[in-house]
């Protein structure tokens, strides 16, 4: 088993003037995979969050800095022409891992447990190596 190559990439967060740590993986992944400006993605994600409602099961709204709900991420990606490809279903088990040979070529945003990451032609672009040595399960991915 070959591990996926990892490159440090904050998606332009530091250049946009943001400091410190944040749970902004969705914004970083979108900025990296689409080539959009981090600051613009940040603003749009927060704009979409304003349309969310609180429910008994969803007690927080999405925020660019602290996390984006799955449904909001899917709506936003669909609005910019990206397609969601689910990989894992209830009871199917892990069929695709964070390995270059198990993912298609091109620009992807992979959905992992509690995380989104950009993969460009089999190379992980993120602020940390989230592959768990090639054992992390991929729930699905967005592609153009």
C-alpha positions as protocol buffer text, in pm:
chain_id: "A"
residue {
  index: 1
  type: UNK
  ca { x: 0 y: 0 z: 0 }
}
residue {
  index: 2
  type: UNK
  ca { x: 138 y: 335 z: -107 }
}
residue {
  index: 3
  type: UNK
  ca { x: 52 y: 642 z: 100 }
}
residue {
  index: 4
  type: UNK
  ca { x: -81 y: 957 z: -62 }
}
residue {
  index: 5
  type: UNK
  ca { x: 158 y: 1249 z: -107 }
}
residue {
  index: 6
  type: UNK
  ca { x: 71 y: 1545 z: 117 }
}
residue {
  index: 7
  type: UNK
  ca { x: 149 y: 1911 z: 49 }
}
residue {
  index: 8
  type: UNK
  ca { x: 93 y: 2183 z: 308 }
}
residue {
  index: 9
  type: UNK
  ca { x: -165 y: 2424 z: 169 }
}
residue {
  index: 10
  type: UNK
  ca { x: -384 y: 2662 z: 368 }
}
residue {
  index: 11
  type: UNK
  ca { x: -587 y: 2762 z: 61 }
}
residue {
  index: 12
  type: UNK
  ca { x: -480 y: 3126 z: 91 }
}
residue {
  index: 13
  type: UNK
  ca { x: -600 y: 3172 z: 450 }
}
residue {
  index: 14
  type: UNK
  ca { x: -280 y: 3337 z: 573 }
}
residue {
  index: 15
  type: UNK
  ca { x: -251 y: 3558 z: 264 }
}
residue {
  index: 16
  type: UNK
  ca { x: -611 y: 3671 z: 321 }
}
residue {
  index: 17
  type: UNK
  ca { x: -509 y: 3802 z: 663 }
}
residue {
  index: 18
  type: UNK
  ca { x: -661 y: 3534 z: 886 }
}
residue {
  index: 19
  type: UNK
  ca { x: -459 y: 3418 z: 1187 }
}
residue {
  index: 20
  type: UNK
  ca { x: -463 y: 3128 z: 1426 }
}
residue {
  index: 21
  type: UNK
  ca { x: -622 y: 2787 z: 1403 }
}
residue {
  index: 22
  type: UNK
  ca { x: -975 y: 2736 z: 1279 }
}
residue {
  index: 23
  type: UNK
  ca { x: -1209 y: 2458 z: 1176 }
}
residue {
  index: 24
  type: UNK
  ca { x: -1228 y: 2604 z: 827 }
}
residue {
  index: 25
  type: UNK
  ca { x: -1149 y: 2287 z: 631 }
}
residue {
  index: 26
  type: UNK
  ca { x: -1448 y: 2334 z: 399 }
}
residue {
  index: 27
  type: UNK
  ca { x: -1337 y: 2684 z: 296 }
}
residue {
  index: 28
  type: UNK
  ca { x: -976 y: 2573 z: 248 }
}
residue {
  index: 29
  type: UNK
  ca { x: -1077 y: 2273 z: 39 }
}
residue {
  index: 30
  type: UNK
  ca { x: -1311 y: 2480 z: -179 }
}
residue {
  index: 31
  type: UNK
  ca { x: -1048 y: 2751 z: -233 }
}
residue {
  index: 32
  type: UNK
  ca { x: -782 y: 2496 z: -326 }
}
residue {
  index: 33
  type: UNK
  ca { x: -992 y: 2274 z: -552 }
}
residue {
  index: 34
  type: UNK
  ca { x: -1178 y: 2552 z: -735 }
}
residue {
  index: 35
  type: UNK
  ca { x: -900 y: 2810 z: -745 }
}
residue {
  index: 36
  type: UNK
  ca { x: -1132 y: 3068 z: -590 }
}
residue {
  index: 37
  type: UNK
  ca { x: -1002 y: 3332 z: -349 }
}
residue {
  index: 38
  type: UNK
  ca { x: -1017 y: 3217 z: 16 }
}
residue {
  index: 39
  type: UNK
  ca { x: -1173 y: 3543 z: 134 }
}
residue {
  index: 40
  type: UNK
  ca { x: -1450 y: 3517 z: -127 }
}
residue {
  index: 41
  type: UNK
  ca { x: -1525 y: 3154 z: -37 }
}
residue {
  index: 42
  type: UNK
  ca { x: -1530 y: 3248 z: 333 }
}
residue {
  index: 43
  type: UNK
  ca { x: -1787 y: 3523 z: 270 }
}
residue {
  index: 44
  type: UNK
  ca { x: -2009 y: 3304 z: 50 }
}
residue {
  index: 45
  type: UNK
  ca { x: -2009 y: 3016 z: 301 }
}
residue {
  index: 46
  type: UNK
  ca { x: -2114 y: 3253 z: 578 }
}
residue {
  index: 47
  type: UNK
  ca { x: -2384 y: 3392 z: 350 }
}
residue {
  index: 48
  type: UNK
  ca { x: -2525 y: 3042 z: 290 }
}
residue {
  index: 49
  type: UNK
  ca { x: -2518 y: 2982 z: 666 }
}
residue {
  index: 50
  type: UNK
  ca { x: -2766 y: 3266 z: 717 }
}
residue {
  index: 51
  type: UNK
  ca { x: -3030 y: 3058 z: 535 }
}
residue {
  index: 52
  type: UNK
  ca { x: -2997 y: 2763 z: 773 }
}
residue {
  index: 53
  type: UNK
  ca { x: -3242 y: 2697 z: 1052 }
}
residue {
  index: 54
  type: UNK
  ca { x: -3188 y: 2559 z: 1397 }
}
residue {
  index: 55
  type: UNK
  ca { x: -3360 y: 2229 z: 1472 }
}
residue {
  index: 56
  type: UNK
  ca { x: -3360 y: 1995 z: 1769 }
}
residue {
  index: 57
  type: UNK
  ca { x: -3087 y: 1789 z: 1600 }
}
residue {
  index: 58
  type: UNK
  ca { x: -2896 y: 2077 z: 1442 }
}
residue {
  index: 59
  type: UNK
  ca { x: -2826 y: 2324 z: 1715 }
}
residue {
  index: 60
  type: UNK
  ca { x: -2568 y: 2527 z: 1529 }
}
residue {
  index: 61
  type: UNK
  ca { x: -2551 y: 2703 z: 1198 }
}
residue {
  index: 62
  type: UNK
  ca { x: -2266 y: 2654 z: 956 }
}
residue {
  index: 63
  type: UNK
  ca { x: -1982 y: 2902 z: 980 }
}
residue {
  index: 64
  type: UNK
  ca { x: -1676 y: 2934 z: 762 }
}
residue {
  index: 65
  type: UNK
  ca { x: -1451 y: 2936 z: 1069 }
}
residue {
  index: 66
  type: UNK
  ca { x: -1604 y: 2655 z: 1273 }
}
residue {
  index: 67
  type: UNK
  ca { x: -1757 y: 2410 z: 1026 }
}
residue {
  index: 68
  type: UNK
  ca { x: -2012 y: 2365 z: 751 }
}
residue {
  index: 69
  type: UNK
  ca { x: -2314 y: 2135 z: 762 }
}
residue {
  index: 70
  type: UNK
  ca { x: -2314 y: 1856 z: 507 }
}
residue {
  index: 71
  type: UNK
  ca { x: -2635 y: 1973 z: 337 }
}
residue {
  index: 72
  type: UNK
  ca { x: -2507 y: 2331 z: 307 }
}
residue {
  index: 73
  type: UNK
  ca { x: -2179 y: 2213 z: 160 }
}
residue {
  index: 74
  type: UNK
  ca { x: -2364 y: 2006 z: -99 }
}
residue {
  index: 75
  type: UNK
  ca { x: -2598 y: 2293 z: -191 }
}
residue {
  index: 76
  type: UNK
  ca { x: -2309 y: 2536 z: -230 }
}
residue {
  index: 77
  type: UNK
  ca { x: -2098 y: 2297 z: -438 }
}
residue {
  index: 78
  type: UNK
  ca { x: -2397 y: 2219 z: -661 }
}
residue {
  index: 79
  type: UNK
  ca { x: -2456 y: 2591 z: -711 }
}
residue {
  index: 80
  type: UNK
  ca { x: -2107 y: 2630 z: -858 }
}
residue {
  index: 81
  type: UNK
  ca { x: -2146 y: 2328 z: -1086 }
}
residue {
  index: 82
  type: UNK
  ca { x: -1972 y: 2056 z: -887 }
}
residue {
  index: 83
  type: UNK
  ca { x: -2118 y: 1705 z: -860 }
}
residue {
  index: 84
  type: UNK
  ca { x: -2143 y: 1494 z: -543 }
}
residue {
  index: 85
  type: UNK
  ca { x: -2033 y: 1130 z: -578 }
}
residue {
  index: 86
  type: UNK
  ca { x: -2129 y: 927 z: -268 }
}
residue {
  index: 87
  type: UNK
  ca { x: -1897 y: 637 z: -194 }
}
residue {
  index: 88
  type: UNK
  ca { x: -2010 y: 496 z: 137 }
}
residue {
  index: 89
  type: UNK
  ca { x: -2364 y: 400 z: 229 }
}
residue {
  index: 90
  type: UNK
  ca { x: -2528 y: 261 z: 539 }
}
residue {
  index: 91
  type: UNK
  ca { x: -2398 y: -89 z: 595 }
}
residue {
  index: 92
  type: UNK
  ca { x: -2154 y: -89 z: 302 }
}
residue {
  index: 93
  type: UNK
  ca { x: -1835 y: -46 z: 501 }
}
residue {
  index: 94
  type: UNK
  ca { x: -1529 y: 137 z: 379 }
}
residue {
  index: 95
  type: UNK
  ca { x: -1471 y: 79 z: 8 }
}
residue {
  index: 96
  type: UNK
  ca { x: -1249 y: 379 z: -81 }
}
residue {
  index: 97
  type: UNK
  ca { x: -958 y: 501 z: 131 }
}
residue {
  index: 98
  type: UNK
  ca { x: -740 y: 812 z: 118 }
}
residue {
  index: 99
  type: UNK
  ca { x: -505 y: 661 z: -137 }
}
residue {
  index: 100
  type: UNK
  ca { x: -418 y: 809 z: -476 }
}
residue {
  index: 101
  type: UNK
  ca { x: -488 y: 483 z: -657 }
}
residue {
  index: 102
  type: UNK
  ca { x: -841 y: 461 z: -512 }
}
residue {
  index: 103
  type: UNK
  ca { x: -948 y: 813 z: -613 }
}
residue {
  index: 104
  type: UNK
  ca { x: -1001 y: 948 z: -966 }
}
residue {
  index: 105
  type: UNK
  ca { x: -760 y: 1197 z: -1119 }
}
residue {
  index: 106
  type: UNK
  ca { x: -849 y: 1565 z: -1126 }
}
residue {
  index: 107
  type: UNK
  ca { x: -953 y: 1819 z: -867 }
}
residue {
  index: 108
  type: UNK
  ca { x: -1163 y: 1674 z: -585 }
}
residue {
  index: 109
  type: UNK
  ca { x: -1300 y: 1776 z: -250 }
}
residue {
  index: 110
  type: UNK
  ca { x: -1319 y: 1461 z: -42 }
}
residue {
  index: 111
  type: UNK
  ca { x: -1560 y: 1422 z: 248 }
}
residue {
  index: 112
  type: UNK
  ca { x: -1407 y: 1244 z: 546 }
}
residue {
  index: 113
  type: UNK
  ca { x: -1527 y: 1199 z: 902 }
}
residue {
  index: 114
  type: UNK
  ca { x: -1556 y: 1554 z: 1043 }
}
residue {
  index: 115
  type: UNK
  ca { x: -1331 y: 1693 z: 766 }
}
residue {
  index: 116
  type: UNK
  ca { x: -1313 y: 1809 z: 404 }
}
residue {
  index: 117
  type: UNK
  ca { x: -987 y: 1807 z: 208 }
}
residue {
  index: 118
  type: UNK
  ca { x: -873 y: 1893 z: -143 }
}
residue {
  index: 119
  type: UNK
  ca { x: -705 y: 1627 z: -356 }
}
residue {
  index: 120
  type: UNK
  ca { x: -549 y: 1739 z: -683 }
}
residue {
  index: 121
  type: UNK
  ca { x: -438 y: 1459 z: -916 }
}
residue {
  index: 122
  type: UNK
  ca { x: -378 y: 1220 z: -628 }
}
residue {
  index: 123
  type: UNK
  ca { x: -196 y: 1470 z: -406 }
}
residue {
  index: 124
  type: UNK
  ca { x: -352 y: 1583 z: -77 }
}
residue {
  index: 125
  type: UNK
  ca { x: -350 y: 1962 z: -28 }
}
residue {
  index: 126
  type: UNK
  ca { x: -427 y: 2044 z: 336 }
}
residue {
  index: 127
  type: UNK
  ca { x: -279 y: 2190 z: 654 }
}
residue {
  index: 128
  type: UNK
  ca { x: -209 y: 1842 z: 790 }
}
residue {
  index: 129
  type: UNK
  ca { x: -180 y: 1484 z: 668 }
}
residue {
  index: 130
  type: UNK
  ca { x: -533 y: 1353 z: 723 }
}
residue {
  index: 131
  type: UNK
  ca { x: -486 y: 1022 z: 539 }
}
residue {
  index: 132
  type: UNK
  ca { x: -418 y: 812 z: 852 }
}
residue {
  index: 133
  type: UNK
  ca { x: -147 y: 639 z: 649 }
}
residue {
  index: 134
  type: UNK
  ca { x: -392 y: 554 z: 371 }
}
residue {
  index: 135
  type: UNK
  ca { x: -648 y: 394 z: 602 }
}
residue {
  index: 136
  type: UNK
  ca { x: -898 y: 681 z: 635 }
}
residue {
  index: 137
  type: UNK
  ca { x: -1233 y: 615 z: 470 }
}
residue {
  index: 138
  type: UNK
  ca { x: -1370 y: 848 z: 206 }
}
residue {
  index: 139
  type: UNK
  ca { x: -1747 y: 905 z: 239 }
}
residue {
  index: 140
  type: UNK
  ca { x: -1771 y: 1072 z: -100 }
}
residue {
  index: 141
  type: UNK
  ca { x: -1627 y: 1349 z: -308 }
}
residue {
  index: 142
  type: UNK
  ca { x: -1717 y: 1653 z: -516 }
}
residue {
  index: 143
  type: UNK
  ca { x: -1582 y: 1686 z: -869 }
}
residue {
  index: 144
  type: UNK
  ca { x: -1629 y: 1930 z: -1158 }
}
